[in-house]
């Protein structure tokens, strides 16, 4: 895992011991192994320690005929001195990590029965033992034993250099020359070497700084390092060197300049030289310029302050962890459920987020903690994250927006950087360190997608029990382990050339954090580092640049829920029982005026005529909706001018013997029209009628084409409204024919055209005051009475015939 801090620091090799390692009692270790069974494993080293683990199967392939000089520790896992020496050997592996093309470290556990034969073959009789196998060693080589080797990193480092110089043949092909240079070589150096920079380190004879820096720059191109002793008077006089050690940069033509560093020491030289212009790691592409990043069309580059922490990165990390990584578990149960509860609880307590994000995290934490079952579904948890209940002012932004964690390529940095940043922020904000560290450890162990990364983190997290006691020690522990990961991944394919994985904070960011020991090795000032961490990751220092506006987030959330609700309700609307539609039709308003009545309204007196504006405010509103004049919901309330229209219609209707003509009502459902009348057919009839009225008023003038709307199948049961939806233009003709059929069916049995014949007029007079149902009942009763009379006639006729037959008998 990497984070944005990698971009601003050097790879200092000083090992930081947050707390002194204390010998634990057997009872404490037993409890620890019972609580964390994965921690109990054979051997003192793991693959995350950057040490090759030898076995009887791979020892020959690693040690025999290798192009790299191998330093091997033979140990027994039960040996107390081996256990005490293991942290030093791990530190040595991190310290000389850049030397790997020339020197590498390995270890083998002789306590394992399968490895005993290997240890015996190399005459190992005591533990720990260290041996160096030169490059291209033969199968029968026994190596060179380190007699009475030192128990500190610097002493071991110097011993390795001495062994390399003692074994000049065969020399590791990747190892540069370590002997001192002379003026003649420097004068002709650029004629035989194609490099951009030549660094000369002036030092005394017994100093190892020049050789160490030479090996530190072994994996970098466009730079060469040479050691110059203070006895080389020609170069010392030419460059005017007065301090030893000191570093000078030499260029073609005899130009030179002194390398400015805070402290004249190995780690400061290595850091400064690795960041010279044009110096890149071997096999890695050069850094991408800002112009190229800005012009990248895949994703816009967001300029940012490299020494800042961005809330956009933290929110993006929350989105990815909760919506992507946790989503890999459709059913969350067991240890995963416990881990999720701890993680969400820590976020709700200590995450320094915006109010809407904190409201969402608190809501999610309350829901998760209240789950008493053995498992939960991720879909249920996702509904809480998406705020499906629509809690006010609560939302977690969807998607990622990397700023401080963005990489020069889409696959570099980003989420791993965000995880480290989030963990650092939580450790600084927390007041219960065990709660935070436990939550981080469990989350990475269960949910983090990179399983090797999770394993490496777990290997480091085993030290929490013994090394972390206070809040300050927790922040320092996470910082030092993060630097350890950066050291391990330096030069890997996942390293961004624009943001190399180097120790942090850099001398530029925190000069007071760096110092040196008496022997010249780099040393961290832990108190200054702690002060820097508390300031850098405090809530007041988090930058809010590039954050999405809260109102936009809430609006997107509402729109998303509205669209999801429509999708879910659509099948239910389609499956509604037709009976519900028929029942809803019983509550409609009275039918709208017919075409003939509206034609008569055109001829009403000027004083009572309806203006265009009044029609738009009254029944004409439905037509306006059909013509696309407004997008507001349809209002089905009866307008005020409806009273004037009703009075005018009342005067135009005929009457017999003072009895007013009854309003025509539709009492029988025409099944032929059911498809058209489905879900409030009256609305379609009113719209069609008004459209006919509009055409009549325009006296058959050519009309402009208008958008056509169809009656949607969606029915809002709460408002009783039918949605009008636009249809294709080529469907207008069919709709017009459908409206004509509707008008003809409505006019049947009610009114006839003015040019109808006299017979039609007589039927019109006879049908005054009677509905279609009344006429139908009359016809039915007439038919039944006729049938009854016929039956009675046949009955009596047959009965009389029988009586006459009996009288005729003698």
C-alpha positions in Angstrom: 0.0 0.0 0.0 1.1 3.5 -0.7 -0.1 6.9 0.1 0.4 10.5 -1.0 3.1 11.1 1.7 5.5 9.0 -0.5 5.9 12.0 -2.8 7.9 14.2 -0.4 10.5 12.2 1.4 13.8 10.5 1.2 14.7 6.9 1.8 16.5 7.3 5.1 17.7 4.1 6.5 17.7 4.8 10.2 15.5 2.4 12.1 12.9 3.9 14.4 12.1 1.9 17.5 8.8 3.4 18.8 9.0 1.5 22.0 11.8 -0.7 23.3 11.0 -4.4 22.7 10.3 -6.0 26.0 10.4 -9.7 26.8 6.8 -10.9 27.3 5.9 -13.6 29.7 4.8 -16.9 28.4 1.3 -16.3 29.6 0.9 -13.1 27.7 2.3 -14.7 24.5 0.0 -17.7 24.9 -3.0 -15.4 25.1 -1.8 -13.5 22.1 -1.5 -16.6 20.0 -4.9 -17.7 21.1 -6.4 -14.4 20.1 -4.5 -14.2 16.9 -3.8 -17.7 15.6 -2.4 -16.3 12.3 0.4 -14.7 14.2 1.8 -18.0 15.4 4.1 -19.2 12.6 7.4 -20.9 12.3 10.5 -18.8 11.8 11.6 -15.3 12.8 11.2 -13.7 9.3 8.5 -13.3 6.7 8.5 -12.3 3.1 7.6 -8.7 4.1 10.9 -8.3 5.8 12.7 -8.2 2.4 14.7 -11.3 3.3 14.9 -14.4 1.1 13.6 -17.4 3.1 15.8 -20.4 2.3 14.7 -24.0 2.5 16.2 -27.3 1.5 14.3 -27.0 -1.8 15.6 -23.6 -2.9 19.0 -23.2 -1.2 20.9 -24.4 -4.2 19.1 -22.2 -6.7 19.7 -19.1 -4.6 23.3 -19.5 -3.5 24.9 -21.4 -6.4 26.1 -19.5 -9.5 24.2 -16.3 -8.5 25.1 -13.0 -10.0 24.5 -11.4 -6.6 26.6 -11.7 -3.5 24.4 -13.4 -0.8 24.6 -12.7 2.9 22.9 -15.6 4.8 21.9 -15.9 8.5 21.7 -19.4 9.9 19.5 -19.3 13.0 17.3 -21.4 15.2 13.9 -20.1 16.0 14.1 -21.3 19.6 17.4 -19.5 20.2 17.1 -16.4 22.5 20.1 -14.6 20.9 18.6 -15.3 17.4 15.3 -13.7 18.5 17.2 -10.7 19.9 19.2 -10.3 16.7 16.3 -10.6 14.3 15.2 -6.9 14.5 18.8 -5.9 13.7 18.9 -8.2 10.7 15.5 -6.9 9.5 16.8 -3.3 9.8 19.9 -4.2 7.8 17.6 -5.6 5.0 15.8 -2.2 4.9 19.0 -0.2 5.2 20.7 -1.8 2.2 17.6 -2.4 0.1 19.1 -0.3 -2.8 22.1 -2.6 -2.9 20.1 -5.6 -4.1 21.6 -5.8 -7.6 24.9 -6.4 -5.9 24.1 -7.7 -2.4 21.0 -9.5 -1.1 20.1 -11.0 2.3 18.7 -14.5 3.1 18.0 -16.5 6.2 17.3 -20.2 7.0 15.8 -21.7 10.2 18.0 -24.6 11.2 15.4 -25.6 13.9 13.1 -27.0 11.1 13.9 -30.7 10.6 13.8 -30.4 6.8 16.6 -27.7 6.9 19.0 -29.4 9.3 20.8 -31.1 6.5 21.6 -27.8 4.8 22.9 -26.3 8.0 25.1 -29.3 8.6 26.5 -29.2 5.1 27.7 -25.6 5.8 29.3 -26.7 9.1 26.9 -24.5 11.2 27.4 -25.4 14.9 26.2 -22.2 16.6 23.4 -19.7 16.2 23.2 -17.1 14.9 25.8 -17.5 12.2 26.3 -15.2 9.2 28.1 -16.1 6.0 28.7 -14.3 2.7 28.6 -16.2 -0.6 30.3 -14.2 -3.3 28.8 -13.9 -6.8 29.0 -17.0 -9.0 29.8 -19.3 -6.0 30.3 -23.0 -6.9 28.2 -25.8 -5.6 30.9 -26.9 -3.1 31.5 -23.3 -1.8 31.3 -23.0 1.9 31.1 -19.2 1.9 33.0 -16.7 4.1 32.0 -16.7 7.7 31.6 -13.4 9.7 33.6 -14.0 12.8 32.4 -12.1 15.8 30.1 -10.0 13.7 28.7 -6.8 15.2 25.2 -6.5 16.5 24.3 -3.2 14.9 23.3 -2.1 11.4 26.3 0.1 10.7 28.8 -2.5 11.7 27.2 -5.2 9.5 27.0 -2.7 6.6 30.7 -2.0 6.9 31.6 -5.7 7.1 29.7 -6.4 3.9 31.6 -3.7 2.1 34.9 -5.1 3.4 33.9 -8.6 2.2 33.0 -7.2 -1.3 36.3 -5.4 -1.7 38.2 -8.5 -0.4 36.7 -10.8 -3.0 37.5 -8.8 -6.2 37.1 -11.9 -8.3 34.4 -12.7 -9.2 33.0 -9.2 -8.8 29.2 -8.8 -8.9 28.5 -7.4 -12.4 26.0 -4.8 -11.1 28.3 -3.5 -8.4 30.2 -0.3 -9.3 33.8 0.2 -8.3 34.3 1.1 -4.7 38.0 2.0 -4.6 39.0 5.7 -4.5 39.3 7.6 -7.7 42.1 9.8 -9.0 42.2 13.1 -10.9 43.2 11.4 -14.2 40.0 9.3 -14.2 37.9 12.4 -13.4 39.4 14.4 -16.3 38.4 11.7 -18.8 35.3 10.5 -17.1 32.7 11.9 -19.5 34.6 10.6 -22.5 34.0 7.0 -21.4 30.7 7.3 -19.5 27.3 8.5 -20.7 25.8 10.1 -17.6 24.4 13.4 -16.8 25.8 13.9 -13.3 29.0 12.9 -11.6 29.0 13.1 -7.8 32.4 13.2 -6.0 32.3 12.5 -2.3 35.4 13.8 -0.6 36.2 11.9 2.7 38.9 10.6 4.9 40.5 7.2 4.4 38.5 5.3 7.1 35.1 6.8 6.1 32.6 4.5 4.4 30.2 7.3 3.3 31.4 7.4 -0.3 31.1 3.6 -0.8 27.7 3.5 0.9 26.3 6.3 -1.3 27.8 4.6 -4.3 25.8 1.5 -3.5 22.7 3.6 -2.6 22.7 5.0 -6.1 23.2 1.6 -7.7 19.6 1.4 -9.1 19.6 4.9 -10.6 20.5 6.0 -14.0 22.1 9.2 -15.4 24.3 9.6 -12.3 27.6 8.1 -11.1 29.3 8.4 -7.7 33.0 8.3 -7.0 34.9 8.4 -3.8 37.8 10.9 -3.5 40.1 10.7 -0.5 41.4 13.9 1.2 44.9 12.8 0.1 44.1 13.5 -3.6 45.6 16.9 -3.5 45.0 17.7 -7.2 41.2 17.4 -7.0 41.0 18.9 -3.5 42.9 21.9 -4.6 41.1 22.3 -7.9 37.6 22.3 -6.3 38.8 24.1 -3.1 37.5 21.4 -0.8 37.9 22.3 2.9 35.4 20.0 4.6 35.4 16.2 4.8 33.0 14.7 4.1 31.5 16.9 1.4 29.9 16.3 -2.0 30.5 18.1 -5.3 28.8 17.7 -8.6 31.2 17.7 -11.6 30.1 18.4 -15.2 31.7 18.3 -18.6 34.0 21.2 -19.3 35.3 21.3 -15.8 32.3 23.0 -14.2 31.4 21.9 -10.7 29.1 22.9 -7.8 28.7 21.8 -4.2 25.7 19.7 -3.2 23.8 21.6 -0.5 22.4 19.3 2.2 21.2 20.0 5.8 23.8 17.6 7.3 26.9 16.1 5.7 25.9 12.5 6.1 25.2 9.4 3.9 21.4 9.6 4.1 21.2 13.3 3.1 23.6 12.7 0.2 21.6 9.8 -1.1 18.3 11.7 -0.9 19.6 14.8 -2.6 21.3 12.9 -5.4 18.3 10.7 -6.2 16.3 13.8 -6.8 18.6 15.5 -9.2 17.0 16.5 -12.6 17.2 13.5 -15.0 18.0 10.9 -12.4 15.5 8.1 -12.6 15.4 4.6 -11.3 16.6 1.9 -13.7 13.8 0.4 -15.7 11.3 3.0 -14.7 9.9 5.6 -17.1 10.9 9.2 -16.4 8.5 11.4 -14.5 5.6 12.9 -16.6 5.6 16.6 -16.9 2.7 18.6 -15.6 1.8 19.8 -19.1 1.3 16.3 -20.2 -0.8 15.4 -17.2 -2.9 18.5 -17.7 -3.5 17.7 -21.3 -4.5 14.1 -20.6 -8.0 13.6 -21.9 -8.7 10.5 -19.8 -9.0 12.4 -16.6 -8.3 16.0 -15.8 -5.3 16.7 -13.6 -6.0 18.6 -10.4 -3.1 20.8 -9.3 -2.5 20.4 -5.6 -0.2 21.2 -2.7 2.0 18.2 -2.1 2.3 18.9 1.6 -1.4 19.0 2.2 -4.2 16.5 3.1 -7.4 16.8 1.0 -10.9 15.9 2.2 -11.7 14.8 -1.4 -9.2 11.9 -0.9 -10.7 10.9 2.4 -14.3 10.9 1.0 -13.2 9.0 -2.1 -11.6 6.4 0.2 -14.8 6.0 2.2 -16.8 5.5 -1.0 -14.4 2.9 -2.3 -14.0 1.0 0.9 -17.7 0.9 1.8 -19.3 0.7 -1.6 -16.7 -1.4 -3.5 -14.5 -3.5 -1.1 -17.2 -4.3 1.4 -19.6 -5.0 -1.5 -17.4 -8.1 -2.3 -19.3 -9.8 0.6 -23.0 -10.2 -0.4 -23.6 -11.7 3.0 -21.5 -10.2 5.9 -21.2 -12.5 8.8 -18.8 -13.8 11.5 -15.5 -12.0 11.7 -16.4 -9.9 8.6 -19.5 -8.5 10.5 -17.4 -7.8 13.6 -14.8 -6.0 11.5 -17.4 -3.9 9.7 -19.0 -2.9 13.0 -15.6 -1.8 14.4 -14.7 0.1 11.2 -18.0 2.0 10.9 -17.9 2.8 14.6 -14.4 4.3 14.4 -15.4 6.3 11.3 -18.6 7.7 13.0 -16.5 8.7 16.1 -13.3 10.1 14.7 -13.7 10.9 11.0 -13.4 14.8 10.6 -15.9 15.0 7.8 -18.5 17.4 6.5 -21.9 17.5 8.3 -23.7 15.6 5.6 -21.1 12.9 5.6 -21.0 12.6 9.4 -24.8 12.4 9.5 -24.6 9.5 7.1 -21.8 7.7 9.0 -23.7 8.1 12.3 -26.8 6.7 10.7 -24.9 3.8 9.2 -23.2 3.1 12.6 -26.5 3.2 14.4 -28.0 0.7 12.0 -25.0 -1.7 12.0 -24.7 -1.7 15.8 -28.4 -2.5 16.2 -28.2 -5.6 14.0 -28.5 -8.4 16.5 -28.4 -11.3 14.0 -25.4 -13.3 13.0 -25.3 -11.9 9.5 -26.5 -9.0 7.4 -26.9 -8.6 3.6 -24.8 -6.0 1.8 -27.9 -4.8 0.0 -29.5 -3.7 3.2 -26.3 -2.0 4.3 -26.0 -0.3 0.9 -29.5 1.2 1.3 -28.3 2.8 4.5 -25.2 4.2 2.7 -27.4 5.5 -0.1 -29.8 7.0 2.4 -32.8 5.3 0.9 -34.8 6.5 3.9 -34.1 10.0 2.9 -32.8 11.3 6.2 -32.3 15.0 6.0 -28.9 16.4 5.2 -27.1 13.0 5.1 -25.2 11.7 2.1 -21.9 10.0 1.2 -20.7 11.3 -2.2 -20.8 8.7 -4.9 -17.6 8.1 -7.0 -14.0 9.1 -6.4 -12.3 12.4 -6.9 -8.6 12.0 -6.1 -6.5 15.1 -5.5 -3.4 14.5 -3.2 -3.6 10.8 -4.1 -3.9 11.1 -7.8 -1.2 9.4 -9.9 0.4 10.1 -13.2 -1.3 7.0 -14.5 -4.9 5.7 -13.7 -3.5 2.5 -12.1 -1.0 4.3 -9.7 -1.6 5.4 -6.1 -5.2 6.5 -5.5 -7.0 4.1 -3.2 -3.9 2.6 -1.3 -2.7 6.2 -0.8 -6.2 7.1 0.4 -6.2 4.2 2.9 -2.9 5.3 4.5 -4.1 8.9 4.6 -7.4 7.9 6.3 -5.6 5.7 8.9 -3.2 8.5 9.8 -6.0 11.0 10.2 -7.9 8.5 12.4 -4.9 7.9 14.7 -4.4 11.6 15.2 -8.0 12.3 15.9 -8.7 9.3 18.2 -8.7 9.2 22.0 -8.9 5.4 22.2 -6.0 4.1 20.3 -6.7 0.4 20.8 -10.1 0.9 19.2 -8.6 2.6 16.1 -5.7 0.2 15.6 -8.0 -2.8 16.1 -10.5 -1.5 13.5 -7.7 -0.7 11.0 -6.1 -4.1 11.5 -9.4 -6.1 11.1 -10.5 -4.1 8.1 -7.3 -4.6 6.2 -7.2 -8.3 7.2 -10.8 -9.0 6.0 -11.8 -6.5 3.4 -8.7 -5.0 1.7 -8.6 -6.2 -1.8 -4.8 -6.7 -2.2 -4.3 -9.9 -0.3 -0.5 -9.8 -0.2 -0.7 -6.3 1.1 -3.1 -7.4 3.8 -0.7 -10.2 4.7 2.2 -7.8 5.0 0.2 -5.4 7.1 -0.8 -8.2 9.4 2.8 -9.2 9.9 3.5 -5.7 11.1 0.4 -5.4 13.1 1.5 -8.3 15.4 3.9 -5.8 17.0 1.0 -3.6 18.2 0.5 -5.6 21.4 4.1 -5.0 22.6 5.0 -1.6 21.0 1.9 0.6 21.2 0.9 1.8 24.7 -0.1 5.4 24.2 -1.8 7.7 21.7 1.5 9.2 20.6 3.1 5.8 20.2 0.2 4.7 18.0 0.7 7.7 15.6 4.5 7.0 15.5 4.0 3.3 15.0 1.8 3.8 12.0 4.1 6.4 10.6 7.2 4.2 11.0 5.4 1.1 9.5 4.2 3.2 6.6 7.8 4.2 5.9 8.8 0.6 6.1 6.2 -0.3 3.4 7.5 2.6 1.3 11.0 1.2 1.6 9.9 -2.3 0.6 7.9 -1.1 -2.5 10.5 1.4 -3.7 11.3 0.5 -7.3 8.3 -1.8 -7.7 6.0 -1.6 -10.7 3.4 0.1 -8.5 5.7 3.0 -7.8 4.7 6.2 -9.5 7.7 7.9 -11.1 6.3 11.3 -10.2 5.8 10.3 -6.6 8.6 7.8 -5.5 8.1 5.7 -2.4 10.5 7.3 -0.1 10.7 8.0 3.7 8.5 10.8 4.9 8.5 13.6 6.0 11.3 14.9 3.8 14.0 17.4 5.1 12.2 20.1 3.1 8.9 19.5 4.9 10.3 19.0 8.3 14.0 19.8 8.8 13.8 19.4 12.5 12.6 15.8 12.1 16.0 14.7 10.8 19.3 14.4 12.7 22.2 12.0 12.8 23.7 9.7 15.4 27.2 9.9 16.7 28.4 7.4 14.1 26.9 9.6 11.3 23.9 7.4 10.6 20.5 9.1 10.1 18.3 9.4 13.1 14.7 10.5 13.4 13.8 13.1 16.1 10.7 11.3 17.3 9.3 14.3 19.2 9.5 16.5 16.2 8.0 13.8 14.0 5.1 13.5 16.4 4.5 17.2 16.4 4.5 17.2 12.7 2.0 14.4 12.5 -0.4 16.0 14.9 -0.3 19.2 12.9 -0.3 17.7 9.4 -3.2 15.3 10.0 -5.3 17.5 12.3 -8.8 18.4 11.2 -8.0 22.1 10.9 -5.2 21.3 8.3 -7.4 19.3 5.9 -8.0 21.1 2.7 -11.5 21.3 1.1 -10.4 22.0 -2.4 -12.2 20.2 -5.3 -15.1 19.0 -3.0 -18.4 18.6 -4.6 -21.1 21.1 -3.4 -23.3 19.6 -0.7 -26.5 20.8 -2.4 -25.5 19.0 -5.6 -24.8 15.8 -3.7 -28.2 15.9 -2.0 -30.0 16.8 -5.2 -28.3 13.8 -7.0 -29.3 11.6 -4.2 -32.9 12.7 -4.4 -33.0 12.2 -8.2 -31.5 8.8 -7.8 -34.1 7.7 -5.3 -36.9 9.1 -7.4 -35.8 7.2 -10.5 -35.4 4.0 -8.5 -38.8 4.4 -7.1 -40.3 4.8 -10.5 -38.6 1.7 -11.7 -39.9 -0.3 -8.8 -43.4 1.0 -9.1 -43.7 0.5 -12.8 -44.4 -3.3 -12.6 -46.9 -2.8 -9.9 -48.8 -0.2 -12.0 -48.9 -2.6 -15.0 -50.2 -5.5 -12.9 -53.1 -3.5 -11.4 -56.5 -5.2 -11.5 -58.8 -3.7 -14.2 -61.5 -3.6 -11.6 -59.5 -0.8 -9.8 -59.6 1.2 -12.9 -63.4 0.8 -13.3 -63.9 1.7 -9.6 -61.8 4.8 -10.0 -64.0 5.9 -13.0 -67.0 6.2 -10.7 -65.4 9.2 -8.9 -64.8 11.3 -12.0 -66.3 14.6 -12.6 -69.4 14.9 -14.9 -68.7 14.5 -18.6 -67.5 17.4 -20.6 -69.7 19.3 -23.0 -70.1 17.7 -26.4 -69.0 19.1 -29.7 -72.5 20.4 -30.7 -72.8 22.3 -27.4 -69.4 23.9 -27.8 -70.3 25.0 -31.3 -73.3 26.7 -29.9 -71.2 28.4 -27.3 -69.3 30.1 -30.1 -72.5 31.9 -31.0 -73.2 33.1 -27.4 -73.6 36.9 -26.8 -70.5 39.1 -26.7 -71.0 39.9 -23.1 -70.9 36.2 -22.0 -68.3 35.0 -24.5 -65.2 33.1 -23.2 -61.9 34.7 -24.0 -58.8 32.7 -25.0 -57.2 33.4 -21.7 -60.3 32.2 -19.8 -60.2 28.9 -21.8 -56.6 28.4 -20.9 -57.5 28.9 -17.2 -60.5 26.6 -17.3 -61.2 23.5 -19.2 -58.7 24.6 -21.8 -55.9 23.7 -19.4 -56.3 20.1 -20.5 -55.8 21.2 -24.1 -52.8 23.3 -23.1 -51.3 20.1 -21.6 -52.0 18.2 -24.8 -50.4 21.0 -26.9 -47.3 21.1 -24.7 -47.7 24.6 -23.4 -46.8 23.8 -19.9 -45.0 21.1 -17.9 -46.9 21.7 -14.7 -49.1 18.9 -13.3 -52.6 18.8 -14.7 -55.2 20.5 -12.4 -58.5 18.8 -12.5 -60.4 21.4 -10.4 -63.5 23.1 -11.9 -62.7 26.7 -12.9 -64.8 29.7 -12.0 -65.9 30.4 -15.5 -67.5 26.9 -15.5 -70.5 28.5 -13.8 -71.1 30.9 -16.7 -70.7 28.0 -19.2 -73.2 25.9 -17.2 -75.8 28.8 -17.2 -75.4 29.3 -20.9 -75.8 25.6 -21.6 -78.9 25.5 -19.4 -80.7 28.1 -21.5 -79.9 26.3 -24.7 -81.3 22.9 -23.6 -85.0 22.2 -24.5 -87.6 21.3 -21.8 -91.0 19.6 -21.8 -93.8 20.8 -19.4 -91.3 22.8 -17.4 -89.0 19.8 -16.7 -85.3 20.4 -17.3 -83.5 17.9 -19.4 -81.4 15.5 -17.2 -77.7 15.5 -17.7 -76.6 12.6 -19.8 -74.5 10.1 -17.8 -72.6 7.1 -18.8 -74.0 4.3 -16.7 -72.8 1.4 -18.8 -69.2 0.6 -19.5 -68.5 0.0 -23.1 -66.0 -2.8 -23.2 -65.0 -1.8 -26.8 -63.8 1.5 -25.3 -62.1 -0.1 -22.3 -58.6 0.3 -23.6 -59.2 3.9 -24.3 -61.0 4.6 -21.0 -58.5 2.5 -18.9 -57.3 4.7 -16.0 -59.7 7.7 -16.2 -61.0 7.7 -19.8 -62.8 10.9 -19.0 -59.5 12.8 -19.2 -58.9 11.6 -22.8 -62.5 12.4 -23.8 -62.2 15.9 -22.4 -58.9 16.5 -24.2 -60.3 15.2 -27.5 -63.5 17.3 -27.1 -61.6 20.5 -26.4 -59.4 19.8 -29.4 -62.5 19.5 -31.6 -63.8 22.7 -30.1 -60.5 24.5 -30.9 -60.6 23.3 -34.5 -64.3 24.5 -34.8 -63.4 27.9 -33.4 -60.6 28.3 -35.9 -63.2 27.7 -38.8 -61.1 25.0 -40.4 -58.1 27.2 -40.7 -54.7 25.5 -41.0 -53.1 24.9 -37.6 -49.5 24.8 -36.7 -48.2 21.3 -35.7 -48.1 20.8 -32.0 -46.7 18.0 -29.8 -49.1 15.2 -29.3 -49.5 13.5 -26.0 -50.8 10.1 -25.1 -52.5 8.9 -21.9 -49.9 7.2 -19.8 -50.6 4.1 -17.9 -49.2 5.5 -14.7 -52.0 6.4 -12.2 -51.2 8.2 -9.0 -53.7 6.8 -6.5 -53.1 9.5 -4.0 -53.8 12.4 -6.4 -56.1 10.7 -8.8 -54.4 12.1 -11.8 -53.5 10.6 -15.2 -50.1 11.4 -16.6 -49.9 12.8 -20.2 -46.9 11.6 -22.1 -45.5 12.7 -25.5 -45.8 10.2 -28.3 -44.2 10.0 -31.7 -45.3 12.4 -34.4 -46.3 9.6 -36.8 -48.8 8.4 -34.3 -50.9 11.6 -34.4 -53.1 10.4 -37.3 -54.1 7.2 -35.4 -54.9 9.3 -32.3 -57.1 11.6 -34.4 -59.1 8.6 -35.7 -59.4 7.3 -32.2 -60.8 10.6 -31.0 -63.3 10.6 -33.9 -64.6 7.2 -32.8 -64.9 8.4 -29.3 -66.9 11.4 -30.3 -69.2 9.3 -32.4 -69.9 6.9 -29.6 -70.6 9.8 -27.1 -73.0 11.5 -29.6 -75.0 8.2 -30.1 -78.4 8.4 -28.4 -77.8 12.0 -27.2 -77.8 14.6 -30.1 -77.9 14.6 -33.8 -76.5 16.9 -36.5 -78.6 20.0 -37.5 -78.9 18.6 -41.1 -80.6 15.3 -39.9 -84.0 14.3 -41.5 -87.5 14.7 -39.9 -87.5 11.1 -38.6 -84.4 11.8 -36.6 -86.0 14.9 -35.2 -89.1 12.9 -34.1 -86.9 10.4 -32.3 -85.0 13.2 -30.7 -88.3 14.6 -29.3 -89.5 11.2 -28.2 -86.2 10.5 -26.4 -86.3 13.7 -24.4 -85.9 13.0 -20.7 -85.0 9.3 -21.2 -81.5 7.8 -21.0 -80.3 4.8 -23.0 -80.8 2.6 -20.0 -84.4 3.7 -19.7 -85.1 2.8 -23.3 -83.3 -0.5 -23.0 -85.4 -1.4 -19.9 -88.6 -0.5 -21.7 -87.8 -2.7 -24.6 -86.8 -5.6 -22.4 -90.0 -5.3 -20.3 -92.1 -5.1 -23.4 -90.5 -8.2 -24.8 -90.9 -10.1 -21.5 -94.6 -9.1 -21.2 -95.2 -10.3 -24.8 -93.6 -13.6 -24.0 -95.7 -14.0 -20.8 -98.9 -13.3 -22.7 -98.0 -15.9 -25.4 -97.2 -18.5 -22.7 -100.6 -17.8 -21.0 -102.4 -18.1 -24.3 -100.8 -21.5 -25.1 -101.5 -22.8 -21.6 -105.2 -22.0 -21.7 -105.6 -23.2 -25.2 -104.1 -26.6 -24.4 -106.2 -26.9 -21.2 -109.5 -26.2 -23.0 -108.6 -28.9 -25.7 -108.2 -31.5 -23.0 -111.5 -30.7 -21.4 -113.4 -31.0 -24.7 -111.9 -34.5 -25.2 -113.3 -35.7 -21.9 -116.9 -34.5 -22.6 -117.1 -36.4 -25.9 -116.7 -39.9 -24.1 -119.9 -42.0 -23.9 
